[in-house]
């Protein structure tokens, strides 16, 4: 089984390249499933129509992160669409689900989990380690892929090693910069610290350059706007042996707009 994952979609440029390229990329890699992080489709958060555009483009699961509540209209979509998931380790009373399950052609189940980190972060969340341990006990036979939306590279790496051999794939999102450490860990879990960003190339993490620079210079804060222009899609493909649930290979992906 080939599992594709693409990093944080940023603004209209990100939405546009996904709409134009995703189905072709899925075919090229022979992807059985595709996970897309839609956390920044509206720069901060995502609107329902943007989520639908990602599914229409070929995403099987859309994951969210710390900005999930910044666009309140998405709440109704979270309640209705089980393949749009918010972080599992947010408070249990919040709307939506933190994981979803898809059946493979062989009859096994793929569980996709969204988590947020806690190190160097301001949002209130339960321990991603404890929450994921609980889910694995509930679905011990599933093939599991984890989108870990976290700030600290150490936390992402630690979680991957802690669950090495228990999950098929752990890929980091949130920092918008693709890392070059893709590998299969000793216990056969595929890991990459951050799969990168799907959005405007000429930007600061997807945001208009002058706005981001102005913030660091001490200018009056403004609402961030997504940059436009040429875009890139960044992500990874995980090759997974369905009979064992183990990862056999990881490849970084960068698709030019």
N, C-alpha and C positions, 0 to 999 in steps of 0.2 A: 504494500500500500504506500502510495506517495501522498504526503500531506504538505500542502502549501500554507505558508503563513506570511502575511504582509503587515508591515509596521504602520504606525499611526497615520491615518489619512488626514491630510491637512488642507482645509479650504476647498475652493472650487477646482483649483489645479489638481489636487489629489483625487477628487471625485471624478474629474474628467479623464485622467489617465487610467484609472481603474475601469471606467466604462469603456474606454477604447482598447485596452490591452489585456484585461484579466482573462477573458475566455481563450485568447490565443496562448497566453502563458500556461494556463491550465492544460491545454491540449499538448503543448510542447513538452511539459514535464510528466504527462500522463497522470495528472493529479486526480486522486479519488475524492479528496475533500479540500476545501480552501477556507482558511480562517483569515478574516480581515479585522484589524483593530480600527474602529471608527471614532475613537475618542475625541479627535480634533477636527471632525468634518466641518463643524461650524466654528472653527478656530479654538473655542473653548466649549466643549460639549458637542452634541449632535441633535439635529432636528429629525422628526419622523420621516419626512420626505427624503432626507439624505440617507437615512438607514435603508429605505426602500431602494434607493438608487444603487447602493452597494450590493444588495441581494439581487436586483435585476441584472447587475453586471457579472454575477457568477459567484458571489460569496455564499458559502454554505452556513457559516456562523460569523456573526459580527460581535466582537468583544468591546467592552467599554472599560473605563478606568476611573480616575479620581474626579473627572469633570462630569460624571454621569448625571448629576442633579442640576447642572448649570442651565440646562434647557428643559424646563418643566414639561413641555409638550411630549417629551420622549417617554414619560411615565406610562401613558396609555399604550404606547407601542411595546414597552417592556412587558406589560401585563398580557398582551395579546400574542406576541411573537416569541416562542420558546427558543428560537435560534438567535435572538438578540439578548446578550447576557451582560449583566453588571457584575462587579467583583463579588465573589462568594463570601469574602470575609467582611463585608459591610454588615450592619445590624440586620438581624433576621426579619425585622418588621418592615424593612424597606421593600418597595415594589420590585417585581421581577425575580429572575433566578440567576444564580451565579455559575451554573453549569448547564450543559445540554448534552444529549446523547444521540448519536447517529449510527445506524446499522450499516456495517460493511457488506460487501458482496458475499463474503464467506459466512455471514451470519453473526459475526462478532460485533460488539458495540464499541464505538469510539466515544469517549467522554471528553468534552472540551470544557476546560475550567478557566475562569478569569479570577485573578487575585491582584490585590494591591499590596505594596510593601509598606513598611512602617518606619524604616530608618531614614532620617532626614526629611520626613514628610509631615505635613500639618493635618492631614485628614485622620479621622477617627476610625480605626479598623481593628478587628480581632487579629490574632496571630495567624499569618498565612500558613505557617507550618502546622499548627494544631488543626486548623480548619481543613486543610488538605488531607491530613491524617484521617480525620473523621470520614471524609468522602471516600477515600480508598477502602476503608473498612466496609462501607455501604455497597460499593461496586468492585469487589476484589478481582473479578474476571475481566474487567473492561480494559481496553487500550486507552491510555490517558494522555492528553496533551494539555499543557498549562501555558497560558499567556500571563506572565508575571509582570505587572505594570508597576515598576518600582524605580526609585531615584538612585539608590546605591548599587553599584556593580557588585559589591561584596555580598549584599543580601541576595541578589539574584543567583550568584554563584553558589552561595551557601545552601540555598533552597534546592538547587539542582543536584548538588552532591548529597544532600540529606535524603532525597528521594530517588537517587540513582538506583536503577533496577526495579523501581516500583512504578515509574511512569515512563512513557515512551519518549516524550519530548517536553522540554522546558525552554521557552523563548522569552526574552525580555522585551518589553516595550516601555514607552514613556520618555526616554531621553532623546529620541529622534536622531541618534547618530549610530549608524551600523558599525558593529564591532567585528574584528577579524579573528575571533576565538571560537568559531564553530567547530564542534568536535563531538565524538561519541565517548561518553564517560566510561570508566571501567565496568560499570554494571549494565552498560548498553542503553543508557538514556542519552538521547540527542540533546545538545545544549548550545545556545549562543546567548551571550549577555544581552545584546540588543539587536533586533532585526532591522532597525532603522525607521525611516520616515517615507511615506508616500505623499509627496507634495512638491511645492515649488523649489526648484534647485537654487535660485538666486534669492535667498532669504536667510533669516536667522531662525532655524528650527521651524520654518514654515511661516513665520511672521515677517511683515514688512521690515526691511533692514533699518530704516530711519527711526521707526518706532522703538525697536529693541535697543538700538544704540542710544536713543534719547533717554530711555529708562536708566541705562547705566551711567549716563552723564548727569542724572539728577533732575531731568525735566519733569514737568507736571505729568503724572500718570494719565495715560489714555487707554481706551479700550483697544486691545490688539486687533489688527486686521490681517487677514491672510495675504501673503504676497501672491502674485500671479506669474504667468509666463511658463517657460518650459518646466516640466515636472519629471520626477523620477519615482519609480516604484521600488522599494527595498524590502527584502524579506528573506525567507529561507525555505528550502524543501527538505523534508525529513523522509527518508526511506525506512519503512517499518515492516518487519516480518509479522504478518498477521497471526501466524501459528504460535509465536512466542510472545508477541507484544513488545518486542525489543527493537530498538532503532539500529539500523545497519549502516546509515550514512547521513550526513548533513551537508548541504551545499548552500552557500550564500547566493542571493539573487539580487541583481540590480538591473532594472529595465529602464532604458532611457525613453523620454517622451518624444 
